[in-house]
Amino acid sequence: MNFADIIVAVAVFGIAILAISILRRNKKAGKSSCGCDCGSCTQSCRRR
């Protein structure tokens, strides 16, 4: 691996970690992943 490959790999890994942390934070805050209202969702994402 050359230096450019390492930089790209670190950038991709960082973006993946950022996306996962945002999804976890939104889930803890009670936000849905699609950004819509769960009450009208056909997938019924409300907890039962």
Backbone as JSON Lines, residues from 0, in Angstrom:
{"i":0,"aa":"M","n":[0.85,-1.18,0.0],"ca":[0.0,0.0,0.0],"c":[0.89,1.24,0.0]}
{"i":1,"aa":"N","n":[0.49,2.17,-0.81],"ca":[1.23,3.42,-0.81],"c":[0.51,4.44,0.08]}
{"i":2,"aa":"F","n":[1.09,5.62,0.2],"ca":[0.58,6.64,1.11],"c":[-0.83,7.08,0.74]}
{"i":3,"aa":"A","n":[-1.13,7.19,-0.54],"ca":[-2.48,7.62,-0.97],"c":[-3.54,6.59,-0.57]}
{"i":4,"aa":"D","n":[-3.22,5.32,-0.67],"ca":[-4.16,4.27,-0.27],"c":[-4.48,4.35,1.22]}
{"i":5,"aa":"I","n":[-3.45,4.63,2.01],"ca":[-3.65,4.74,3.45],"c":[-4.54,5.93,3.78]}
{"i":6,"aa":"I","n":[-4.32,7.06,3.13],"ca":[-5.13,8.26,3.35],"c":[-6.59,7.99,2.99]}
{"i":7,"aa":"V","n":[-6.83,7.34,1.87],"ca":[-8.19,7.03,1.44],"c":[-8.85,6.07,2.42]}
{"i":8,"aa":"A","n":[-8.13,5.06,2.86],"ca":[-8.69,4.09,3.8],"c":[-9.05,4.76,5.13]}
{"i":9,"aa":"V","n":[-8.21,5.65,5.62],"ca":[-8.49,6.36,6.87],"c":[-9.7,7.27,6.69]}
{"i":10,"aa":"A","n":[-9.82,7.94,5.55],"ca":[-10.96,8.82,5.29],"c":[-12.26,8.03,5.24]}
{"i":11,"aa":"V","n":[-12.27,6.9,4.56],"ca":[-13.47,6.07,4.46],"c":[-13.86,5.53,5.84]}
{"i":12,"aa":"F","n":[-12.87,5.09,6.61],"ca":[-13.13,4.6,7.96],"c":[-13.7,5.71,8.84]}
{"i":13,"aa":"G","n":[-13.16,6.91,8.73],"ca":[-13.65,8.04,9.51],"c":[-15.09,8.41,9.15]}
{"i":14,"aa":"I","n":[-15.41,8.39,7.88],"ca":[-16.78,8.7,7.44],"c":[-17.75,7.64,7.95]}
{"i":15,"aa":"A","n":[-17.34,6.37,7.92],"ca":[-18.2,5.29,8.42],"c":[-18.45,5.45,9.93]}
{"i":16,"aa":"I","n":[-17.43,5.77,10.68],"ca":[-17.58,5.98,12.13],"c":[-18.49,7.16,12.4]}
{"i":17,"aa":"L","n":[-18.34,8.24,11.64],"ca":[-19.2,9.42,11.79],"c":[-20.66,9.08,11.5]}
{"i":18,"aa":"A","n":[-20.91,8.34,10.44],"ca":[-22.28,7.97,10.08],"c":[-22.92,7.1,11.16]}
{"i":19,"aa":"I","n":[-22.16,6.15,11.69],"ca":[-22.68,5.27,12.73],"c":[-22.99,6.07,13.99]}
{"i":20,"aa":"S","n":[-22.12,7.01,14.34],"ca":[-22.36,7.79,15.55],"c":[-23.58,8.69,15.39]}
{"i":21,"aa":"I","n":[-23.79,9.25,14.22],"ca":[-24.98,10.08,13.98],"c":[-26.25,9.24,14.07]}
{"i":22,"aa":"L","n":[-26.24,8.04,13.5],"ca":[-27.4,7.17,13.57],"c":[-27.71,6.77,15.01]}
{"i":23,"aa":"R","n":[-26.68,6.46,15.79],"ca":[-26.9,6.08,17.19],"c":[-27.44,7.26,18.0]}
{"i":24,"aa":"R","n":[-26.9,8.46,17.75],"ca":[-27.37,9.65,18.47],"c":[-28.82,9.94,18.12]}
{"i":25,"aa":"N","n":[-29.18,9.83,16.86],"ca":[-30.57,10.07,16.45],"c":[-31.51,9.02,17.05]}
{"i":26,"aa":"K","n":[-31.06,7.78,17.12],"ca":[-31.91,6.73,17.7],"c":[-32.15,7.0,19.18]}
{"i":27,"aa":"K","n":[-31.11,7.42,19.9],"ca":[-31.27,7.73,21.32],"c":[-32.19,8.93,21.53]}
{"i":28,"aa":"A","n":[-32.2,9.86,20.57],"ca":[-33.05,11.05,20.67],"c":[-34.47,10.76,20.23]}
{"i":29,"aa":"G","n":[-34.76,9.55,19.75],"ca":[-36.11,9.16,19.34],"c":[-36.46,9.55,17.93]}
{"i":30,"aa":"K","n":[-35.48,9.94,17.15],"ca":[-35.74,10.29,15.75],"c":[-35.73,9.03,14.9]}
{"i":31,"aa":"S","n":[-36.54,9.04,13.85],"ca":[-36.55,7.89,12.95],"c":[-35.43,8.03,11.94]}
{"i":32,"aa":"S","n":[-35.02,6.93,11.36],"ca":[-33.92,6.95,10.41],"c":[-34.32,7.55,9.07]}
{"i":33,"aa":"C","n":[-35.63,7.51,8.76],"ca":[-36.06,8.04,7.46],"c":[-36.39,9.53,7.54]}
{"i":34,"aa":"G","n":[-36.58,10.06,8.75],"ca":[-36.88,11.47,8.91],"c":[-38.36,11.79,8.81]}
{"i":35,"aa":"C","n":[-39.19,10.78,8.68],"ca":[-40.63,10.99,8.55],"c":[-41.33,10.76,9.88]}
{"i":36,"aa":"D","n":[-42.63,11.0,9.89],"ca":[-43.43,10.79,11.08],"c":[-43.77,9.31,11.19]}
{"i":37,"aa":"C","n":[-43.4,8.7,12.31],"ca":[-43.64,7.26,12.48],"c":[-45.12,6.92,12.61]}
{"i":38,"aa":"G","n":[-45.93,7.89,13.0],"ca":[-47.35,7.63,13.15],"c":[-48.03,7.3,11.84]}
{"i":39,"aa":"S","n":[-47.51,7.84,10.76],"ca":[-48.12,7.58,9.46],"c":[-47.29,6.6,8.62]}
{"i":40,"aa":"C","n":[-46.33,5.98,9.23],"ca":[-45.44,5.08,8.52],"c":[-46.09,3.73,8.3]}
{"i":41,"aa":"T","n":[-46.02,3.2,7.1],"ca":[-46.58,1.89,6.81],"c":[-45.7,0.78,7.35]}
{"i":42,"aa":"Q","n":[-44.44,1.08,7.66],"ca":[-43.53,0.09,8.21],"c":[-43.7,-0.05,9.71]}
{"i":43,"aa":"S","n":[-44.47,0.83,10.32],"ca":[-44.79,0.8,11.75],"c":[-43.53,0.73,12.59]}
{"i":44,"aa":"C","n":[-42.78,1.81,12.58],"ca":[-41.51,1.82,13.32],"c":[-41.72,2.18,14.78]}
{"i":45,"aa":"R","n":[-42.96,2.35,15.21],"ca":[-43.24,2.62,16.63],"c":[-42.95,1.39,17.45]}
{"i":46,"aa":"R","n":[-42.5,1.62,18.68],"ca":[-42.28,0.48,19.58],"c":[-43.61,-0.04,20.08]}
{"i":47,"aa":"R","n":[-43.71,-1.33,20.17],"ca":[-44.96,-1.96,20.58],"c":[-44.91,-2.36,22.01]}
